Every structure is written in structure tokens, then in C-alpha cells.
Amino acid sequence: MSIMLLQRLVCLVAILLVGAVAGWADEGSPGRWSVERANAWYAEQPWMVGANFVPSTAINQLEMWQADTFDPETIDRELGYAAGIGMNTMRVFLHDLVWKEDPEAYLKRIDEYLAIADRHGIKTMVVFFDGVWHPVPESGPQPEPVAERHNSGWVQSPGKQILGDPARHDELRSFVVGVLRKFGDDPRVVVWDLFNEPDNSNAGKWGGTAAEELPPDEKAKRATQLLRKAFQWARSVNPSQPLTAGVWGEPDWYESPSEIEVLSLAESDVISFHTYQPIDEALELIAGIDDATDRPLLCTEYMARTAGSTFEGLLPEFKRRKIAAYNWGLVSGRSQTIYPWSSWWRAFDEEPKTWFHDVFRPDGTPFAQAEADLIRDLTASE
């Protein structure tokens, strides 16, 4: 037996053992797609290349979707930039508070976004919940960006009041089920991502303090409970697109997975993950994931230039392995993700020479023409 095969068996046994303790089997719920179905679906897809998208005029998910700030003109223009370099998919975040305000109006705006994306040949991965950044989102006008601070206005969905109270989790069922009933057979949607970085502790980020967040262990526990329900709600609708919930953070998911990582890996129809590691570490991680699963792989976040995660380093490898690739950020704007994570604790007084995330300026000029050319060249044969 080869060392690689032995390592693979040990990792899979670890997942099974942790999953058994948690009360779940590795094959997931009865509604989970088989490996054969997942791979048959993936074989019909082109190599998916795109970005995590919020229009440059929006500071966060609420500003993207609320009626007063929904901006189809900017969405149309900026998705045109993406299509112009060969991108064929976007990952887009919803928010439960917009649903709570007016479900029918929200569905119409989602439909309008999907129509715009479709005109550009772009399919969308839709994200329901998000554990990242400000834990107390509020509807209505959103704050102005904190100058030169990375993603200063991004908000969690749901906020900690609901996430931290499992008795309130069922309030979110109509959101998940309602969106899936409307778009669960819509070919413009390619994947449903149920929960982005659900157990992110967020300490010291967004300009807030740890005291404003749920304690890390409590957040992980409640996020696991909500994610389990989200899979159940989604399975009850039985959409024609696959479900996923990504693993992220320290890349030890197949060696010593946490409870929520076991749930994510055991329930996802297709396996999604994040990597912002330097090139050598990222390639080692990708090889390990590829060896440990027979399911399609989707990298739903990567590309942080000054952290060593680059298009030129990763995108050719993603193409070689047909790993779907969604970099963070499309157009520089109110999210300010051209600034690095260190801007949370270190002041910047000018645009960084090397952008952290994002591909284009608002006028459509690429940050780096060589990157745009690389993406266009790699996607040209798809």
C-alpha cells in the first residue's frame, strides 16, 4: 500500500470516527447526492471561473439587495467586465433581513440580478448565511466605509441575536425554503452554498471587539446547529442544483476535522473550500483534498496577493485539476478589499501599491493587465 493511499485511508477513517461521535455518518443524509450523481453533474459544467461579487456601490449584502440601494445598472456594467475576461460564474451573498422586510420584492430583485448575469453568460453560486464580520446587522441605510479599512461594513447573516438562540433558528426556514422553491430548478443558479465560514470568531476584525461577538465555542456550536437545519430545509425542497458548505481556516480538515467541518464535508454534494495560503502551501493543500475525496472540488475563496495567493500561482493548477475557482472581489469599491487584513489594526493613508483583493477599477481597468490576460487565456478554451 502506498504512503499516499494509507494517508487517505487514515484521514477518511478520522472523519468517520468524528462523525460517528457527533451522530452523523460520512455519507450524510439520505438526500445527499451520490458521488456518481455529483460527478455526472460536474462533467456537464464548464470549468467554472469567477469571483465573489458585490457591486462596487455596495458596502455589504444589505446594501446590495435592499430596495433603496439595489443597483442593477452597476451590476450589469461590472458583470460585463467579468465576462470580458472569460469569467462565467459569480458567488453572491443573500441576507435574511432583506427577506424579512419583503420576501416577494426580494425574490424579484434576485430574479433581476440572475437575468443580468445570464445575459453575460454568468451562472451564480448563491450563499444563504454568513458568519463573517459585524455580528449585529441592521436593515436600512448602511454606514459609510471606515477609510482605508478592509471590508469595514460587511455583516453576518443571521446576526448573533438569532444565531445565538437556537429557539429562533426556525425563523430562518422560510428564507431558505422560499428562495429554493423559487429558484431550485433555475439553470441560472449553479450551486447553493448554505453557510459561509459559519464558525468564524471574527475577534479584532471589522473594527469591533471580541466582546461584541458570541464566544468562539458558543458560536461554533450554534452555527453547527443552524447549518444542520439548513441542510434539512434545503433537502426538503430537493433543488436540481447541488448543495455545499465550505471548509476554511487552518487546512487540517481531513486530519482532525471539527464538528462543523465533519457536518460540512459529510453533507455537501460537492466539496468547497477556501485557501489564502502562500502558493506552496496552497498547492500541498489542494493535492491533499484532491486525494481525499472523489467529489467535485470548488475553491470558493482565494487570491490575496500580498499573502502569496495569486492568480498566476493558483489558476493554472485549478484548471489542470478542474477545480472551480472563485477569487475574492471583482471591482474595487465600498467594500475596500484592495486593502489587506492588516488594515484592521494598521492605518493606511493611500491606496496600496499591490492590491490585496479585486480585479478591476470601477471604470473597468484591470489592476494588473497581465492577470486579466491570464484569466482570459485560461478560460478561452472553455
N, C-alpha and C positions, 0 to 999 in steps of 0.2 A: 504494500500500500504506500502511495507517495505521501510525502510530508504535507503537501497541499491538500490532498484528499482527507488525510487524517485531521488536519486543522478544520476543514469544512465540517466534518462529522462532529468534532468536539463543539464547534460553535452552534450547530443546529441542535445538538443534544442540550446545550445550555439554554437555548430558547425554549425548548420543550419542557425542561425541568422548571424554569422560572414560570412559564405559562401554566404548568400544572399546579404550582403553588398558588398562583393567582386565580385559578379556577377556569382557565381557558385552554383549549387545545390549539396547537400550532396551525391547524387547518382553518381555524376561525369558525365563524357561524355558518349554518347550512347555506345561507345565501351568498357566501363568498364565491367569487368566480374560481373555477378550476384553473390550474396552471395552463392547461391546453386552451381554454377559452381566452385567458388573458393574452397568451402569445398569439393566438389567431387574430384577436382584435388588433394587437400591436403590429402584426405583419401587414395589416391594411393601412396603417398610418405612414405618412412620410416621416422622415427624420424631423422631429419637432424642435424648432429653434425659435426662441423668443425672449421676452423679458417679463419681469414683474412690473405691471403697468398701473400707474396713477397719472392722470394728466398733469401737466406742469402747473396748471392753475389750481390744483387741489393740494392741501396740506396733509390730508388723510382720507380715509374711506368715507367719512361722513360728508366731507366737502365734495368728494367725487359724486356722491349719489343723491344728496338732498336736493329738493326741487329748486331752491333758490340759487344753487351753485353748480348744478349739473350742467356740463359744458360740452354738448355734442360737437360743436364746431372745432374746439381744440382736440377732442378725441379723434375726430376724423382726420385732422391735419397730422397729428402725431402718429397715428397708426399708419398713415401714408409714409412717413419717414421709415417706420419699421419694415413695411412691405417693400420699400425701395431697396433695402439691402438683403432681402430674401427671408426675413422673419415671417413665420407662418402661424405663430401661436402667441398668446399672452396669458399670464396668470394674474387674475383680478380678484380683489378682496371685496366681499359684501360687508354689511353691518346690520346687526339685529335691530338697532334703534331706528334705522330708516324703515325697516319692515313694520315696526311697532307704530310708527307715525301714520302710515297709509300703505297697506300691503298692495292694493291694486295699482296705485300710482307707481310704486316701486317696481312691480313686475313690468310695467310699461317702459320704465326707464332702462331696466335691464334688457328688455327686448330691443329698445332703440340702440343701446350700445352694441348688442350682438349683431344687429343689422349693419351697423357701421363697420364693425370688424369683418363681417362676412364679405362686404363689398371690397375689402382689401385682401381677401384670401386668407384671413386670420381666424383660427379657431381659439376658443378660450377655455382655460382651466379656471374654474370658479372655486374660490375659497370662502367657506362659511364663517368660521370662527378664527380668532387670532389672539394669542397670548402675549403679544409684544407691545411694549411701551406703556403709555399712560393708562392706569387701571380704572380711572373714573371718567368714561366718555360721557359727553352731554350733547344732546341734539341742539340744533340752532347754529348761529354764527360761531365759527371756529376761531381760535386765537391766531394772531399773526405769528409767523415763524420767529423763533429766537435767532437773532442774527448769527450767521455762520455756524449753526449747530445742526448736526446730522439728525434728520427726521424728528425735529423737536415737537411736532404736533401729532404724530401717529398715535392711535388709540386702540385699546383692546376691545374685543367683541367676544363674549359679553364682558361688561365691566365686573369689577370684583364683588359688587353687591349681589349679583346673580350667580356668578361663578362660585363664590364662597358659600352659597346657601343651596345645598342640593335639593331642598324642598322647592326651589324656584326654577330648577333646570327645565322642568316640563313646560315652562312659559316659552321656551325656545323651539318647541316641537313644531308649532305652526309655521315658523320661519323656514325651517329645513324642509318640511313636507310640502309647504306651499310652493317654494321655489322649484323643488324637484318635480312636483306634479305638472308645473307649467313647462319646464324645460328638460325633463328627464328623458325625452326622446328627440331632443332638438339636435340636429347634426352640427350646429354651430358651437355647441359645448362639447369639449373633447374629454375632460376628466372633472370629477368632483373631488376637491381637496377639503376634507372636513374640518381640519383644525391646524393652523399654522403655529409651530413652536408652542404648544399648549402649556408646557411647564416652565417657560422662560421666567426666571426670577426677577429680571429687569433691574436689579439693585444698582443704584447710582446712575441709571440711564434716563433719558428724556428730560434731565434736569431735576428729577424727583429724588426721593429718599426711600430707603428700604421700608421705613415705617408706613409709607403710603400704599405699599403692596401687601398682598397676602403673604404670610411667611412661606418660604420656599416649599417646605414639606406639605403644608396645607394646600398650597396652590397645585402642586403635583397630584395630590390625592383628589381634589375636586375636579381638576382638568381630566383626570383619568375617568372619573365617573361621568362627566359630561361627554367625553369622546365615546365612551361605550354606548351611551344613549344615542348619540348622533349616528353611529353606525347602525343601530337598530332602527331608528327613524328612517334613515336612507334606504335600508334594505326593505322596509315595508312598502316603499314606492317602487322599488325594483327598476331603477333607471337603466337605460341601454348603454350608458357610459360607465366606465369603471370608477370605483371609489378608492381614495388613498388618504393616508395621514402620514406626513413625513417624519423621519427621524433627523436629528440635528445635534449641534453642540459637539461634545467630545466624541470622536469616532470609535466608540467601543461597543456599538450596538449589537454586534454578533458575538461578542466575547462575554460581556456581562451586562445584558440589557436590563434597564429599569422596568418597572411595572408598566408604565405608559408606553415604553418602546416595544415591549412584548405585545401589548394590545395593538399598537400601530402596525407592527410587522405581521402579526397573525391575522389581522382583519383586512388589510389593504389588498385590493385586487391587483394593483401594480405598486411596486415599491418606489417611494420617493424619498429623497434625502437632500441635505444641504452640505456644501463644502465651501468654506472660505479659507481653507488651509493653503500654505505655500505649495508650489507645484509638485515637488517630490512627495510630500505627504498626501496631497490630494490624489495623485496617481496610485499610490500604495493603497489608499482607502478604496478607490474605485475598483481596483483589482480584487480586493478582498470582498467587497459587496458582490461583484460580478460572479465570484467563485462560490458565494454562499447562498445564492438564490437562483431559481430558474425562471423567475418572473421578470417582466419588463422593468427597466430602471429609468426613473425620471429624476434628474437633478433640478429641483425647483428653486434653488438659490445658489449662486456662485458669482464670482467676479468682483474682487475687491483689490484694485490694482496695487496699492501700496502695502497690502498684506501678502502680496505674492500670488494672488489668484487672478489670472489674466485670461483674456480670450485666446491669445496666441499659445499659451501653455495648455489650456484645457479643451478648447473647442475641437481641435483636430482629433483628440483622443475620444471625446464624446461621439464624434461622427464615426470613428473606427468601430466603436462598440455599439453604435446606435442607441446612445443614451440621450433622452430628451434633455434639452438644455435651456433653462430659464435664468438669465442673469438678473441681478437686482438693478432695476432702474432703466428707464428708456430716455426721458427728456429731463434735463436739469430744470428744477422749478422750486415750488414752495416746500417740497419735502427736503430739499437741501442735502441730498445724499451724495453730492460731489465732495462733501466734507467727510473726513474719516470719523470712526467711532471715538477717537481721542478728542474730538471737539466737544464731547460731553464734559470733559474736565480741563481742556486746554483751549484758550481763546485763539481764534483766528481773526485776522483783520483784512484778509483778502482771499480771493479765490485760490485754492491750492494749485500749484503748478501741475501736479498729477492728480486728476480726479479720482476719488475713491470708487464710486459707482457711476452709472448713467452713460449713455452713448451719444446723445445729441444735445446741442444747444436749442433753445426754443425756436430759432429760425431754421432749424434742420441741418445746421452744420455739424458734422461729427466732431467729437472731442479729438479723436485720432483717426485720420483718414485711413491709415493702414489697418486699423481694426475693422472699420466699415468694409473695406475691400476684402479682408479675410472672411468676414461673415458672408458677404456676397459670393465669394468664390466657393466656399464650402457648401453653401446651400444651392448653388447654381444647378447641380445635377439632380436635385431632389424633385 
